[in-house]
């Protein structure tokens, strides 16, 4: 069974995973039986977990906040 986040195409996901892999943040693991490809964080990628968790918590706390509309320039 193939899983991917909702709202993202297979092509975009593959492109982003390749980019993250080339930047050393994720690693691709190919399993022979059954044939499958999985991705995991590298040691460098894991150093971002604290910051990303804090950002997620902040976003969840503020996702319902109203964003003021900027005034048109005079």
N, C-alpha and C positions, 0 to 999 in steps of 0.2 A: 504494500500500500504506500502510495506517495503522499507526503504531507507537505504543505507550504502554507505560509500565513495568508489569511483571507485578504483579498483586495490587492494582491500583487501577482503579476504574470510570471510564468515560469522563466521567461527570458530575462526579465528584470532581476528576479531573484538570483538566477545563475550569474548574471553580470556582477551583481553586488557581492556575491560570495567569492567570485574570482578576484575582485578588487580587494576585498578584505584578506584573502589568502595571500595575494601579492604584497600586501602591506604588513604581513606577519601577525595579523590579529586572529585569524582562524586557520585551522588545518583541516585538510580533506583526508578522510580515511575510507579506503575502498575495502569492502568485505567481500570475499570470494563466494561464500556459500551462505545464504543465497546472495547473489550479486546485488550489492547495495553501496551507496555512497552516503556517508554521514559527515557532518562538520562539527568541529568542537573548537573551543577557544584555546589559543596557545597560552603560554605563560605570560607573554606580553598582553594578550587580550584579556586575561583574567585580572590584570592590574587595573582595568577600567571598570570592573564590576561595582566597586563602591561608588564611583562617580555616576555611573549609569543608574544604579539603584536610587541614589539621591535625586537624580533628575526625574525618574519615574514617579517617585513619591510626591515631588513638588508638582508635577503635571497633573497627577490624580487629584491633588488637593485644590488645584486651580482650574480644572477643566470646565467648570460651570461658571467661572467668573466672567462677567461682562467685560468685553474689550472695548474701550472707548473708540469711537470713530474719529479720525483726525479731521480737524477743521480744514476747509479748502483754503489754499493759499490766497492771500489778498492781492 
